[in-house]
Amino acid sequence: MAFWFYTISFVLLVLATVLYLTRATWKPYAPPIPYLTAPGTIPEPLYNLHDRITGYIDSWRYSRVPTNFQEDAEAGLHSSNFNLAENIEAGDSRQGLDEGAKREIYVIMRRRGVEFDEARRIWIEERFRREGIGADGRPLDRKAVVFS
């Protein structure tokens, strides 16, 4: 059995080497590969495929999200611009920050290795983009009427 495996592996290696060395001869006749040789931009779902796959894998990894302001502060979900010390000192009985947003910000902090303020900014920009709002805060809808 191993004989056949090694034989087939060797034949494929020799074939790949021959194809590589003679690529100038056969490459002009090869059909184009879509999205690599075709003009135009890469479609958004294919462009963000890596982020979607890592997001799916990260969704299965367990990481406990804090449940009150004290645990939020200990997990690093605070900064000088977003201070939780007043809530902690006052003994605030609320459950802390929004669970969904907190989880997404925590994942951004871990995956990209950024601080809380930068992760919060990235999360807000992504949320604006999903909601159809431009970076300047105005709607991207062409039919929207804005009075100033």
N, C-alpha and C positions, 0 to 999 in steps of 0.2 A: 504494500500500500504506500509506504514512504517513497519507494522507487518512483511511482507514478507522480506523486506530489512534487518531488524534486525535478523530475523530467519536465513536467509542465511548467514549473516555475522557471527553469533554465531556458526553455523555448520562449516563454513570454518575455524574459529579460533580453534575450538576443533579438527578438522581434522589435521590442521597444527601442533598443539601441540602433538597429538598422533604420527604423522610421525616423529617429531623431537625427541621425547623420545624413539622411536623404531628404530632409524636410523642405529644402529649397526646391526640390523637384516636384513634389506632390502637393505642397501647400497651396499653390494658386488654384488647384482643381478641387480643393476641399470646400464643402458648403460652409457658409458663414454660421457662426454660433450666435444665436439670439442674445441680445442684451450685452454682448461683449464686443461684437463688431458692427452692430447696427447703429446708425446715428440716432441721437436723441438721448434723453435722460433715462436713468434706470427707474422703473416704477417704484413708488413709495413702499409697498409691501416687501419687495425684494431688497430694497436698500436698508430697511430696518429689520431684516430677518435675524441678525445677530442679537439685537436688543430684545426681540420677542422670545427667542430661544432661551437666552440667559434669564429673562424675566420669568419664563415658565419654570426653569430649573430652580431659580431662587424662591419661587412660590412654594416649592415642596420642602425647602430647607426650613428648619424650625429656628425661629428667633423670637423670644418672648418680647412682646411689646409692653412697655410700662403702662400701669393702670391708674396712676395718680401723679400729681405734680412733683412729688419727691422723687419718684422713680423716673419721671421724665428728665429731671435735672441730672440725676445720676447716670442716665443713658446718654447724656450729651446733647439733649434736645433743648438747649438754651444757649444764649449768648449775651453779650452786653447790650445788644439791640433788642433782644427778646428775653427779658429777665423774668424768671419764675420765682425769685426769692421772696417777693411780696406775697405771692399766693401761698408759699410754703410757710412763711412766718405767721401769716394770718390764720393758718390751719384750715385752709379752704377745703370743703368737703366734696367738691366736684371731682369727677373721675379723671381730670387732666385734659390734655389736648384731644382733638378729634382723632378717633382710632384709625380711620382709613388714611387720612392725610399723614398721620404720624408714622404709619407703617411704610408708606411710599417714601417719605423723607428719610426715614431710617435706612431703607434699602439704597437710596441714592447716596447717602453718607458712606455706607459700607462699600458699595460697588465702585464708586468713583473716588473715594478717599478724600472727600471734602468736608469742611466744617459745616455747622448747622446753618449759618446764614446763607452760604453758597448753595447748599442743598435745598433750602427753602426757596431761593430765587429760581433755581432750575425747575423745581416742582411747580411754582407759580407760572413760569413761562410755558411749560408743557401743558398745564391746565388751560391757560389762555389760548394756546394753539388748538387744543381739543374743542374748546367752546366757541372758536371762531372770532377771537379777539386778537388784535394786533399787538405788537410789542409796546406801542405807545398808549395802549388802553382803549383805542377806538375799535368799533366793530369792523370786521373785514367784509361784511355783507354790503354789496354795492347799492342795494336798495334802502339801506338804513339812512334815516334822516337825523342829523345831530344839530341841535340848537346850542349856540354858545352864548 
